[in-house]
Amino acid sequence: MRGFVLLVALICSLGQGSLASDYFSSITGLEDLLQTEQYLARELRSKVNEIKAALQQLEGELSSIEKEHTMAAADSENYLTNPVNVYRLMKRLHTDWSLMEGRVQLLAEEMSFNATREYGLSYPSQEDVEGAALALVRLQSTYKLDVAQVAQGILNGVKYGSDMSWQDCFELGQQLFEMEDYNNTKVWLRESMERLRRHSSHAHSQQAPTSGPDTLTLNKMEATAKSLFQLGDFDTAFELSQRVLQFDPKRIRNWHLGDKGTAPAEDSDAVYLPRHSDSYSLSQEFAKYEEVCRGEVQPIARQELRCRYSRGSHPYRILAPLKLEEHSLDPYVASFHDMLSPRKISQLREMAVPRMQRSTVNPRPGGQHKKSAFRVSKNAWLAYEAHPTMAGMLRDLKDATGLDTTFCEQLQVANYGVGGHYEPHWDFFRDPSHYPAAEGNRIATAIFYLSEVEQGGATAFPFLDFAVKPQLGNVLFWYNLHRSLDKDYRTKHAGCPVLKGSKWIGNVWIHEVTQTFARPCDVFRDHEVSLEYEIIK
């Protein structure tokens, strides 16, 4: 529940004080935002209590004056012939009302509350707000979530958080509009208007005053309606404008049916393609990846897979065999169960947290590592020799796989927050300039799962038709290269978006050098079987 509430709070936050970006990319740091809001709520509660006390005093004095006037109205001549009443009337008008005016002005000053410039507090940046909005959209798309249910705090049929208000939905819709994600703008604005309609109907049925949009919100609604109208989304624009006129009938819209601009055909979807979409996200391959994340694809039963005990490559394993679960034999993908204890996992996470930085990608040889919506997480690099736990991880991995772990990149500990993901990619380097020639390419990958994830967050293999759900202490292992050391394009994999929870992993990449005897090549090259998977379809 906490992860979902934090996500919604992050989207709706308007704080512009001490900003620190990348809160959206990982669960680490979100606790700071929660503490910020807790502090602000405590301060505001204190101020509200002070104002209540002052208002109660004013209410008492005003009631006394009103009581005097009620008595005077019954017989004003009799009231005004009383010298005490005359004196009190003169005093009130000369002195008391001036004092009350000053107290009201002071009260108005005390009612000012600055929630955006508190020193030392953490606030999300604009990038965080956009990242959190994109996370919701990503989760909607990947897991086919119904917007109305998401707004109710329901994820895949499970109620986690409190409902979003109509204002929350509107702000999210407007945020997506500014990001040019028009498809999702429509659904969130319509959900907002539906919630506003229900809110108004409920207030009317209870004969209670309706707390409708304020002037600033009405201005935003009208401006958004006009922009949608000019883009050709007449239905949503009309619905927004009707709500504006409902709460402020005096408003005159200065845009007319002639202001259509370059409106698209009604059945055209092209105009609504979001700015952050690219050709890959519209490909069949990406659609297959999302199906695998949703568990809609079953692996083809073409291999005899087993769960068994394995002695690995070390003689003592006959006394402490490994729990091996095979996912695929060609290419080889397997899980080793219970490889790390909770105590060791806690140590790893404690060492990683102070070093966590936003994960990046390097799109070209010699290029700079950059942040990307393709990969949303934070990571830290840890040297194996820095702690016995990490040295033991390499030793256990060598025992389990038989590979030489002399040439491995540093351990990468990564954390994926709500909506965090890593789109389909290969772990091997396609360009030789990316890796040292003396070490060779990444022959194998091992993912140590350092947490469990309540929903989402699986490691998906779209070409192999299966996904592996994170299990605390398990290791997922596979070969990235054929025995011939050619790239195995079937091993493209992805980190599915985290729907609920926090995903922690430790990545180990083993390089090909010194593996000649651990994994010898065959007589003939065996790479042709994977070549068809190189090209995106």
C-alpha positions as CSV (number, residue, x, y, z in Angstrom):
1,M,0.0,0.0,0.0
2,R,2.8,2.4,0.9
3,G,4.4,2.2,-2.5
4,F,1.2,3.1,-4.3
5,V,0.4,6.0,-2.0
6,L,3.9,7.3,-2.4
7,L,3.6,7.2,-6.1
8,V,0.3,9.1,-6.1
9,A,1.7,11.7,-3.6
10,L,4.8,12.2,-5.8
11,I,2.6,12.9,-8.8
12,C,0.4,15.4,-7.0
13,S,3.3,17.2,-5.1
14,L,3.9,20.8,-6.0
15,G,6.9,21.3,-3.9
16,Q,9.6,23.5,-5.3
17,G,11.9,23.9,-2.3
18,S,15.1,21.9,-1.8
19,L,14.9,19.7,-4.9
20,A,16.7,16.4,-5.4
21,S,15.9,14.5,-8.7
22,D,15.5,10.8,-9.4
23,Y,13.2,10.0,-6.5
24,F,10.9,8.3,-9.0
25,S,13.6,5.9,-10.2
26,S,14.0,3.9,-7.0
27,I,12.3,3.3,-3.6
28,T,15.5,4.6,-1.9
29,G,14.9,8.2,-1.1
30,L,11.1,8.1,-1.1
31,E,11.2,7.8,2.7
32,D,12.7,11.4,2.7
33,L,9.6,12.6,0.8
34,L,7.3,10.9,3.3
35,Q,9.2,12.5,6.2
36,T,8.9,15.9,4.4
37,E,5.1,15.6,4.2
38,Q,4.9,14.3,7.7
39,Y,6.8,17.4,8.9
40,L,4.6,19.8,6.8
41,A,1.4,18.1,8.1
42,R,2.6,18.5,11.7
43,E,3.4,22.2,11.2
44,L,0.1,22.9,9.4
45,R,-1.8,21.0,12.2
46,S,-0.2,23.3,14.8
47,K,-1.0,26.4,12.8
48,V,-4.6,25.2,12.3
49,N,-5.0,24.7,16.0
50,E,-3.7,28.2,16.7
51,I,-6.1,29.6,14.1
52,K,-9.0,27.6,15.5
53,A,-8.4,29.1,19.0
54,A,-8.2,32.6,17.6
55,L,-11.3,32.1,15.6
56,Q,-13.2,30.7,18.6
57,Q,-12.3,33.9,20.6
58,L,-13.5,36.1,17.7
59,E,-16.6,33.9,17.4
60,G,-17.4,34.5,21.1
61,E,-17.0,38.3,20.8
62,L,-19.0,38.4,17.6
63,S,-21.8,36.4,19.2
64,S,-21.9,38.9,22.1
65,I,-22.3,41.8,19.7
66,E,-25.0,40.0,17.7
67,K,-26.8,39.2,21.0
68,E,-26.7,43.0,21.8
69,H,-28.2,43.8,18.4
70,T,-30.9,41.2,18.8
71,M,-31.8,42.8,22.2
72,A,-31.6,46.3,20.7
73,A,-33.8,45.3,17.7
74,A,-36.6,44.4,20.1
75,D,-36.8,48.0,21.4
76,S,-34.2,50.3,19.9
77,E,-35.4,53.4,21.7
78,N,-35.3,51.7,25.1
79,Y,-31.9,50.3,24.3
80,L,-30.4,53.6,23.2
81,T,-31.7,55.5,26.2
82,N,-29.6,53.4,28.5
83,P,-26.3,55.3,29.0
84,V,-24.4,52.0,29.6
85,N,-25.5,50.7,26.2
86,V,-24.6,54.0,24.5
87,Y,-21.1,54.0,26.0
88,R,-20.6,50.4,25.0
89,L,-21.8,51.1,21.5
90,M,-19.4,54.1,21.2
91,K,-16.5,52.0,22.6
92,R,-17.1,49.1,20.3
93,L,-17.2,51.3,17.2
94,H,-14.3,53.5,18.3
95,T,-12.0,50.9,19.8
96,D,-13.1,47.3,19.7
97,W,-13.8,47.0,16.0
98,S,-10.4,48.5,15.2
99,L,-8.8,46.0,17.5
100,M,-10.8,43.1,15.9
101,E,-9.8,44.3,12.5
102,G,-6.2,44.2,13.5
103,R,-6.6,40.7,14.9
104,V,-8.3,39.5,11.7
105,Q,-5.4,41.0,9.7
106,L,-2.9,39.3,12.0
107,L,-4.9,36.1,11.7
108,A,-4.8,36.3,7.9
109,E,-1.0,36.7,8.1
110,E,-0.7,33.7,10.4
111,M,-2.8,31.7,7.9
112,S,-0.1,32.0,5.3
113,F,1.7,28.7,5.1
114,N,4.9,28.2,3.1
115,A,5.2,24.5,2.2
116,T,7.8,25.1,-0.6
117,R,10.8,26.8,1.0
118,E,11.3,24.9,4.2
119,Y,15.1,24.6,4.7
120,G,16.5,21.1,4.8
121,L,13.4,19.3,3.5
122,S,13.4,17.1,0.4
123,Y,11.1,17.8,-2.5
124,P,10.6,16.0,-5.9
125,S,11.7,17.9,-9.0
126,Q,9.7,18.3,-12.2
127,E,11.6,15.4,-13.6
128,D,10.4,13.3,-10.7
129,V,6.8,14.3,-11.2
130,E,7.0,13.5,-14.9
131,G,8.8,10.2,-14.1
132,A,6.0,9.2,-11.6
133,A,3.4,10.0,-14.2
134,L,5.1,7.9,-16.8
135,A,5.4,5.1,-14.3
136,L,1.6,5.0,-14.0
137,V,1.2,5.1,-17.7
138,R,3.8,2.3,-18.1
139,L,2.0,0.1,-15.6
140,Q,-1.4,0.8,-17.3
141,S,0.0,-0.3,-20.7
142,T,2.1,-3.3,-19.5
143,Y,-0.5,-4.8,-17.2
144,K,-3.6,-3.6,-19.0
145,L,-4.9,-1.8,-15.9
146,D,-8.3,-0.1,-15.9
147,V,-7.9,3.6,-15.2
148,A,-11.0,3.7,-13.0
149,Q,-9.6,0.9,-10.9
150,V,-6.2,2.5,-10.6
151,A,-7.9,5.7,-9.4
152,Q,-9.5,3.6,-6.7
153,G,-6.1,2.3,-5.6
154,I,-6.9,-1.1,-7.1
155,L,-4.0,-2.9,-8.9
156,N,-4.7,-6.2,-10.6
157,G,-7.8,-6.6,-8.5
158,V,-6.1,-5.9,-5.1
159,K,-7.0,-2.7,-3.2
160,Y,-3.8,-1.2,-1.9
161,G,-4.3,2.6,-1.4
162,S,-6.9,5.2,-0.9
163,D,-8.9,6.7,-3.8
164,M,-7.5,9.5,-6.0
165,S,-9.6,12.6,-5.9
166,W,-11.0,14.2,-9.1
167,Q,-8.3,16.9,-8.6
168,D,-5.5,14.2,-8.5
169,C,-6.8,12.7,-11.8
170,F,-7.1,16.1,-13.4
171,E,-3.5,17.1,-12.4
172,L,-2.2,13.8,-13.8
173,G,-4.1,14.3,-17.0
174,Q,-2.8,17.8,-17.4
175,Q,0.7,16.6,-16.6
176,L,0.4,13.9,-19.4
177,F,-1.0,16.6,-21.7
178,E,2.1,18.8,-21.2
179,M,4.2,15.7,-21.9
180,E,2.2,15.3,-25.2
181,D,0.9,11.9,-24.2
182,Y,-2.6,12.6,-25.6
183,N,-4.0,9.1,-25.4
184,N,-3.5,8.9,-21.7
185,T,-4.5,12.5,-21.2
186,K,-8.0,11.7,-22.5
187,V,-8.6,8.8,-20.2
188,W,-7.4,10.5,-17.0
189,L,-9.2,13.8,-17.8
190,R,-12.4,11.8,-18.4
191,E,-11.9,9.9,-15.2
192,S,-11.4,13.2,-13.4
193,M,-14.7,14.6,-14.9
194,E,-16.6,11.5,-13.9
195,R,-15.3,11.7,-10.4
196,L,-16.2,15.4,-10.2
197,R,-19.7,14.6,-11.5
198,R,-20.2,11.9,-8.8
199,H,-18.8,14.2,-6.2
200,S,-21.2,17.0,-7.2
201,S,-24.2,14.6,-7.3
202,H,-23.4,13.2,-3.9
203,A,-23.1,16.7,-2.4
204,H,-26.4,17.7,-4.0
205,S,-28.2,14.6,-2.7
206,Q,-26.9,15.4,0.8
207,Q,-27.9,19.0,0.4
208,A,-24.3,19.9,1.3
209,P,-22.3,22.7,-0.3
210,T,-20.3,21.6,-3.3
211,S,-16.6,22.1,-3.2
212,G,-16.0,22.6,-6.9
213,P,-12.9,23.8,-8.7
214,D,-11.3,27.0,-7.7
215,T,-10.6,29.8,-10.2
216,L,-7.1,28.6,-11.0
217,T,-8.3,25.1,-11.6
218,L,-11.1,26.3,-13.8
219,N,-8.6,28.3,-15.8
220,K,-6.5,25.2,-16.3
221,M,-9.5,23.2,-17.3
222,E,-10.6,25.8,-19.9
223,A,-7.1,26.1,-21.3
224,T,-6.7,22.3,-21.6
225,A,-10.1,22.0,-23.2
226,K,-9.2,24.6,-25.8
227,S,-5.9,22.8,-26.6
228,L,-7.6,19.5,-26.9
229,F,-10.2,21.0,-29.2
230,Q,-7.6,22.5,-31.5
231,L,-6.0,19.0,-31.6
232,G,-9.2,17.5,-32.7
233,D,-10.3,15.7,-29.5
234,F,-13.7,17.4,-29.5
235,D,-15.4,15.0,-27.1
236,T,-13.0,15.5,-24.2
237,A,-12.8,19.2,-24.9
238,F,-16.6,19.5,-24.8
239,E,-16.8,17.5,-21.6
240,L,-14.2,19.7,-19.9
241,S,-15.9,22.9,-21.1
242,Q,-19.3,21.8,-19.8
243,R,-17.8,21.2,-16.4
244,V,-16.2,24.7,-16.5
245,L,-19.6,26.2,-17.3
246,Q,-21.3,24.1,-14.7
247,F,-19.3,25.8,-11.9
248,D,-18.9,29.2,-13.5
249,P,-21.8,29.9,-16.0
250,K,-20.6,33.5,-16.4
251,R,-17.5,32.3,-18.3
252,I,-17.6,33.0,-22.0
253,R,-15.5,30.7,-24.1
254,N,-13.5,32.8,-26.6
255,W,-12.9,29.8,-28.8
256,H,-15.4,28.5,-31.3
257,L,-16.0,25.6,-33.6
258,G,-14.1,27.4,-36.4
259,D,-10.8,27.1,-34.3
260,K,-10.2,23.5,-35.4
261,G,-6.7,24.1,-36.5
262,T,-5.3,20.9,-38.1
263,A,-7.8,18.5,-36.6
264,P,-7.3,14.8,-37.4
265,A,-9.9,12.4,-38.7
266,E,-12.1,11.1,-35.9
267,D,-10.8,7.5,-36.2
268,S,-7.2,8.4,-36.5
269,D,-4.9,7.2,-33.7
270,A,-1.7,8.7,-35.0
271,V,-2.3,12.1,-33.4
272,Y,-2.4,10.6,-30.0
273,L,0.9,8.9,-30.1
274,P,2.8,10.0,-26.9
275,R,6.0,11.9,-27.3
276,H,7.9,9.3,-25.3
277,S,6.9,6.5,-27.6
278,D,9.3,5.2,-30.2
279,S,9.2,2.7,-33.0
280,Y,10.3,-0.2,-30.7
281,S,7.5,0.3,-28.2
282,L,5.1,-0.1,-31.2
283,S,6.7,-3.3,-32.5
284,Q,5.4,-6.9,-32.3
285,E,8.5,-7.7,-30.2
286,F,7.6,-5.1,-27.5
287,A,4.0,-6.3,-27.5
288,K,5.3,-9.9,-26.9
289,Y,7.4,-8.6,-24.0
290,E,4.4,-7.1,-22.4
291,E,2.4,-10.3,-22.8
292,V,5.2,-12.3,-21.1
293,C,5.2,-9.8,-18.2
294,R,1.4,-10.3,-17.8
295,G,1.9,-14.1,-17.8
296,E,-0.3,-14.5,-21.0
297,V,2.3,-16.6,-22.8
298,Q,3.1,-20.1,-21.9
299,P,6.5,-21.6,-22.9
300,I,6.4,-24.2,-25.6
301,A,6.9,-27.7,-24.2
302,R,9.9,-28.6,-26.4
303,Q,12.4,-29.3,-23.7
304,E,12.5,-31.7,-20.8
305,L,13.0,-29.4,-17.9
306,R,13.6,-30.5,-14.3
307,C,13.9,-29.3,-10.7
308,R,16.7,-31.2,-9.1
309,Y,19.7,-31.2,-6.7
310,S,23.0,-30.4,-8.3
311,R,26.5,-31.1,-7.0
312,G,27.9,-28.3,-9.1
313,S,31.7,-28.3,-9.7
314,H,32.9,-28.6,-6.1
315,P,33.4,-32.0,-4.4
316,Y,31.9,-30.8,-1.0
317,R,28.6,-30.1,-2.8
318,I,27.8,-33.8,-2.5
319,L,27.1,-32.9,1.2
320,A,25.3,-29.6,0.4
321,P,23.8,-29.9,-3.0
322,L,22.4,-26.9,-4.9
323,K,18.6,-26.6,-5.6
324,L,18.5,-26.2,-9.3
325,E,15.4,-25.2,-11.4
326,E,15.8,-25.4,-15.2
327,H,13.9,-22.8,-17.3
328,S,15.5,-23.5,-20.7
329,L,18.2,-25.9,-21.9
330,D,19.0,-24.1,-25.2
331,P,19.9,-21.4,-24.4
332,Y,20.6,-22.5,-20.9
333,V,18.7,-20.5,-18.2
334,A,18.3,-21.8,-14.7
335,S,17.6,-20.7,-11.1
336,F,19.7,-21.7,-8.1
337,H,17.5,-21.5,-5.0
338,D,18.5,-20.2,-1.5
339,M,22.0,-19.0,-2.5
340,L,22.0,-16.0,-0.2
341,S,20.7,-15.7,3.4
342,P,18.5,-12.8,4.6
343,R,21.4,-11.6,6.8
344,K,23.8,-11.4,3.9
345,I,21.2,-9.7,1.7
346,S,20.7,-7.1,4.4
347,Q,24.4,-6.4,4.5
348,L,24.6,-5.9,0.7
349,R,21.7,-3.5,0.7
350,E,23.2,-1.5,3.6
351,M,26.5,-1.2,1.7
352,A,24.7,-0.2,-1.6
353,V,22.3,2.5,-0.4
354,P,24.8,5.3,0.3
355,R,26.3,4.7,-3.2
356,M,23.0,4.5,-5.2
357,Q,22.8,6.6,-8.4
358,R,20.4,6.7,-11.3
359,S,21.0,3.9,-13.7
360,T,22.2,4.9,-17.2
361,V,22.7,3.4,-20.6
362,N,25.5,3.9,-23.1
363,P,24.0,3.8,-26.6
364,R,27.2,4.0,-28.6
365,P,30.9,3.1,-28.3
366,G,32.8,5.9,-26.7
367,G,29.6,7.8,-25.8
368,Q,28.5,9.1,-22.5
369,H,26.3,7.1,-20.2
370,K,22.9,8.8,-20.1
371,K,19.7,8.6,-18.2
372,S,16.9,7.0,-20.2
373,A,13.2,6.1,-19.8
374,F,14.4,2.8,-21.3
375,R,15.8,2.0,-17.9
376,V,14.4,3.4,-14.7
377,S,16.2,2.3,-11.5
378,K,19.2,3.2,-9.3
379,N,22.3,1.2,-8.8
380,A,25.6,1.0,-7.0
381,W,28.9,-0.7,-7.9
382,L,30.6,-2.7,-5.2
383,A,34.0,-4.4,-5.3
384,Y,33.9,-8.1,-4.4
385,E,37.0,-7.8,-2.2
386,A,35.4,-5.1,-0.1
387,H,33.4,-7.6,2.0
388,P,33.4,-11.4,2.6
389,T,29.7,-11.6,1.6
390,M,30.5,-10.5,-1.9
391,A,33.6,-12.7,-2.2
392,G,31.4,-15.6,-1.1
393,M,28.9,-14.8,-3.8
394,L,31.6,-15.3,-6.5
395,R,32.8,-18.5,-4.9
396,D,29.3,-19.9,-4.7
397,L,28.7,-18.9,-8.3
398,K,31.9,-20.6,-9.4
399,D,30.8,-23.8,-7.6
400,A,27.3,-23.7,-9.1
401,T,28.3,-23.1,-12.8
402,G,31.9,-24.3,-13.1
403,L,32.9,-21.0,-14.7
404,D,36.0,-19.1,-13.7
405,T,35.0,-15.9,-11.9
406,T,38.4,-14.2,-12.1
407,F,37.2,-11.7,-14.7
408,C,33.9,-10.3,-13.6
409,E,32.7,-6.7,-13.5
410,Q,32.1,-5.3,-10.1
411,L,28.8,-6.3,-8.4
412,Q,26.0,-4.1,-9.4
413,V,23.3,-3.7,-6.8
414,A,20.1,-2.2,-8.3
415,N,16.8,-1.1,-7.0
416,Y,13.6,-0.6,-9.0
417,G,10.9,1.4,-7.3
418,V,7.2,1.5,-8.3
419,G,7.0,1.4,-12.1
420,G,10.7,0.8,-12.3
421,H,11.8,-1.3,-15.3
422,Y,14.4,-2.2,-17.8
423,E,13.1,-2.7,-21.4
424,P,14.3,-5.7,-23.5
425,H,18.0,-5.7,-24.0
426,W,21.0,-8.1,-24.4
427,D,23.7,-8.3,-21.7
428,F,26.5,-9.0,-24.2
429,F,28.2,-6.1,-25.9
430,R,27.4,-5.9,-29.6
431,D,30.4,-3.7,-30.3
432,P,33.9,-5.1,-29.3
433,S,35.0,-1.6,-28.3
434,H,32.7,-1.7,-25.3
435,Y,34.7,-4.3,-23.5
436,P,38.5,-4.9,-22.8
437,A,39.9,-7.2,-25.5
438,A,41.9,-9.1,-22.8
439,E,38.7,-10.1,-20.9
440,G,36.3,-10.7,-23.8
441,N,32.5,-10.3,-23.9
442,R,30.0,-11.2,-21.2
443,I,29.7,-14.9,-21.5
444,A,27.1,-15.3,-18.7
445,T,24.8,-13.3,-16.4
446,A,23.8,-14.1,-12.8
447,I,21.1,-12.1,-11.1
448,F,21.0,-12.4,-7.3
449,Y,17.5,-11.6,-6.1
450,L,17.8,-9.4,-3.0
451,S,14.0,-9.0,-2.4
452,E,10.7,-10.4,-3.4
453,V,8.2,-8.3,-5.3
454,E,4.5,-8.4,-4.5
455,Q,3.4,-7.7,-8.1
456,G,5.4,-7.3,-11.3
457,G,9.2,-7.0,-11.5
458,A,9.7,-10.4,-13.2
459,T,12.7,-11.0,-15.4
460,A,11.2,-11.7,-18.8
461,F,12.6,-13.5,-21.8
462,P,10.3,-12.6,-24.7
463,F,11.9,-15.0,-27.3
464,L,11.8,-17.9,-24.8
465,D,8.2,-17.3,-23.7
466,F,8.7,-17.2,-20.0
467,A,9.4,-14.8,-17.1
468,V,11.1,-15.6,-13.7
469,K,9.5,-14.0,-10.6
470,P,12.0,-12.6,-8.1
471,Q,12.5,-14.9,-5.0
472,L,14.6,-13.7,-2.1
473,G,18.0,-15.4,-2.1
474,N,17.7,-17.1,-5.5
475,V,20.1,-16.6,-8.4
476,L,19.0,-16.6,-12.0
477,F,21.7,-17.6,-14.4
478,W,22.1,-17.8,-18.2
479,Y,24.6,-17.9,-20.9
480,N,24.7,-14.8,-23.2
481,L,27.0,-16.4,-25.8
482,H,26.9,-19.6,-27.8
483,R,29.7,-22.1,-27.1
484,S,31.4,-20.7,-30.2
485,L,31.4,-17.3,-28.4
486,D,29.0,-15.8,-30.9
487,K,26.2,-13.7,-29.5
488,D,23.0,-15.6,-28.6
489,Y,20.3,-13.2,-29.6
490,R,17.6,-15.4,-28.0
491,T,18.7,-14.2,-24.6
492,K,17.2,-10.8,-24.9
493,H,15.5,-10.1,-21.6
494,A,13.9,-7.4,-19.6
495,G,13.0,-6.3,-16.1
496,C,9.2,-6.0,-16.1
497,P,7.8,-2.9,-14.4
498,V,7.3,-3.2,-10.7
499,L,3.6,-2.9,-10.1
500,K,3.7,-3.2,-6.3
501,G,6.7,-3.4,-4.1
502,S,10.4,-2.7,-4.4
503,K,12.8,-4.9,-6.4
504,W,16.4,-5.3,-5.4
505,I,18.9,-7.3,-7.4
506,G,22.6,-8.0,-7.6
507,N,24.0,-8.4,-11.1
508,V,27.2,-10.4,-11.8
509,W,28.6,-10.4,-15.4
510,I,31.2,-13.1,-16.1
511,H,33.5,-12.5,-19.1
512,E,34.6,-15.2,-21.6
513,V,38.4,-15.2,-21.1
514,T,39.7,-18.2,-19.1
515,Q,36.5,-20.2,-19.8
516,T,38.1,-22.4,-22.4
517,F,38.0,-25.5,-20.3
518,A,34.9,-24.6,-18.2
519,R,32.8,-24.3,-21.4
520,P,34.7,-25.6,-24.4
521,C,33.4,-24.9,-27.9
522,D,31.9,-27.6,-30.1
523,V,33.4,-28.9,-33.4
524,F,31.1,-26.7,-35.4
525,R,29.8,-23.2,-34.7
526,D,26.3,-23.2,-33.2
527,H,25.2,-19.6,-33.6
528,E,22.9,-19.9,-36.6
529,V,19.9,-20.8,-34.5
530,S,19.7,-17.4,-32.9
531,L,20.5,-15.1,-35.9
532,E,16.8,-14.6,-36.7
533,Y,16.3,-12.9,-33.3
534,E,18.8,-10.1,-34.0
535,I,16.4,-8.0,-36.0
536,I,13.5,-6.2,-34.3
537,K,10.1,-7.2,-35.8
